[in-house]
Amino acid sequence: MSSYRFLSASWLATALCLSANVSAHDVSEKQRAAIDAHALATPSEIEANSKSLATYLVQDLHSDTEKVRAIYRWISDRITYDVDAFLSGNVQSMSSAEVLQKRVSVCGGFSALFEELATQAGLEVKSIAGYAKSYGTVQGTHFEKPNHAWNAIKVDGEWRMIDATWGAGYVKEGKYSKVLSETFFLAPPEQFVFSHLPAEERWQLQRTPHLSQQEFEALPLIQPTFFHNDISASEAWNTAKKSDFSGSFVHTFDLPYHVAAIQLAPLEYQLKLDQAYQFKINTEVFEKIALVQSNLWIEMGRQEREFSINFSSKIEGELQVMAKKYGEAEYTSLLAYELRP
């Protein structure tokens, strides 16, 4: 437990003001859908070389964010992660042209192709080498050398981080799932550093204090879906700083991005018996949300789109927050905890 105590008071003080700028480079859902549709409809003949591809992707787009989005969406759809090379350790360096031709690569190829397309589109971009808590990483893993590559890109005069590899899918139980992730698209630096540490400190862009490699390795592991439901980076840092933090965050599940907004919920995995906890979840997708423990179902109160409840329990064991969509009978898991004395 003591390995988490490096988080100083300055971390918390700075973290509390982070959320104001988290969405500074967002595009609207309508804009994003239009850009995505444009990228996904790229004709095959346009994809023959990076120059024609980049020109097509950013045509009629004006802001840096829009252009970055088009490139990110195309790569996440067209390029597949080479899980066999990763698991076997037989990783070969590939140029951006080779990745464009073969459509399969590991992280170095993803970042090289993203850099090439962004450069062709007139954007300022860098490939970043560093340490990442990827598939197979366990709590406290020590990295002997950098094990991942991603990109830094300048958006409206500000450097931001983007990981097209993790944006295209993830490896679980030795198999690759090709699922778009929004978590690594222009992620706030304070969020990104939970899983990515640049080898060069100057590319730690967070306004909170920079981390050493040892401090990064001591951070709790997060699942790729952890930030999908609007869990804030500031609340995550706040939780990790608690004196009684067990070292594990709440378990999340592989749900579409923004299906629900977790406005208030405990972020630690281990909860205490007889202690009061508040839950508040905003969603337009789910008709009912319940807390489930053993055979006990407790429905959350609802007011328009907001579900809320004050909860405490005397029962040890697993607790899940589950939700049911309109017109469906089955419930879906949103969050999972463990209750202990």
C-alpha positions, 0 to 999 in steps of 0.5 A, a space after each residue: 500500500 505504501 508504494 502509492 504514497 508518492 502522490 503529493 498534495 500538489 497532485 491533488 490541488 492541481 488535479 481538481 482544476 483539470 476538468 475545465 479543459 478536458 473537452 477543449 478540443 472536442 468536436 460535436 457528436 454530429 461532426 464526429 459522425 460525419 468525419 468518421 463516415 467520410 474516413 470509412 468511405 475512403 475509396 481503395 484506389 485513394 489508399 494506394 499511397 500516403 499523400 493521396 490518402 491524407 489529401 482525401 481524409 482532410 479535404 474540406 476539414 478546417 480545424 486541426 481536431 477534425 483532421 486528426 480525427 479523420 486520420 485516427 478513424 481511418 487507421 483504427 478501421 483499416 490497420 489491424 494489430 499483429 497479435 501473433 508477432 507481439 505474442 511470439 516476440 518476433 516483431 519486425 520494424 516496418 516503414 509507414 509505406 509497408 504498413 499501408 501496404 500490408 495493413 497489419 503491424 504492431 505499435 511502431 508501424 501504427 505510430 509511423 503511419 499516423 506520423 506520415 499521414 498527419 505530416 502529409 496533412 500539414 500537421 505537426 506530429 512526433 512519434 513517441 517511444 515509452 512505457 505502456 501498461 499493455 496486455 500482460 502487464 501486472 501491478 508493479 511491473 518493471 520495464 527494462 526498456 520502452 515497450 510501446 510507441 504512440 504520437 504527440 500531435 499539435 492541435 490548435 497550438 497545443 501538444 496532445 497525445 494520441 495512441 492509434 494502436 490502442 484506439 484500433 482494438 485490444 488484446 485479451 486472453 491472447 486474442 485481438 478484438 478490433 474495437 474502436 476506443 475513444 479513450 486514446 483520441 486526444 486524451 487529456 495528459 493527466 488521464 493518458 499518463 495512467 497507462 503511458 509514460 514517455 521515455 523522454 520526460 519533456 513529452 510528459 504533458 500533464 500539468 500535474 507533476 511529472 512522474 519518474 519511471 518508478 512512480 509510473 510503475 507503482 500506479 494502479 492498473 486501469 482497464 482500457 474501458 476505465 475512462 469510457 463512461 466519463 470517469 474523470 482523471 482528477 477523481 482517479 488521482 484523488 482516489 489513488 491518493 487516499 491513505 486506505 486505497 487498496 491499489 485497484 480501481 473499480 472494474 469496468 466493462 467493454 461498453 460503447 463510449 459515452 453510453 453512460 456518464 458516471 457522475 458520482 461513484 466510488 472509484 476504488 475496487 474494494 469497498 467497506 461494509 457499513 460505509 455509505 457510498 453515493 452513486 449518480 449515473 446519467 444516461 439516455 440509453 438505459 431504462 433501469 439501473 440496479 445494484 446487485 449483491 448476491 440475490 439482492 437487487 436494489 434499483 436506483 432512483 430515477 429523475 429524467 436521465 439521472 439515476 442515483 442512490 445512497 448505498 451501504 451493505 453488511 454483506 461481504 462479496 461482489 457488488 455489481 452495478 447493472 443496467 437494462 436498455 429500453 426494450 431488452 430483458 437482459 441487464 448489462 454490467 457497468 461497474 464491479 466492486 468487492 465489499 470487505 470488512 
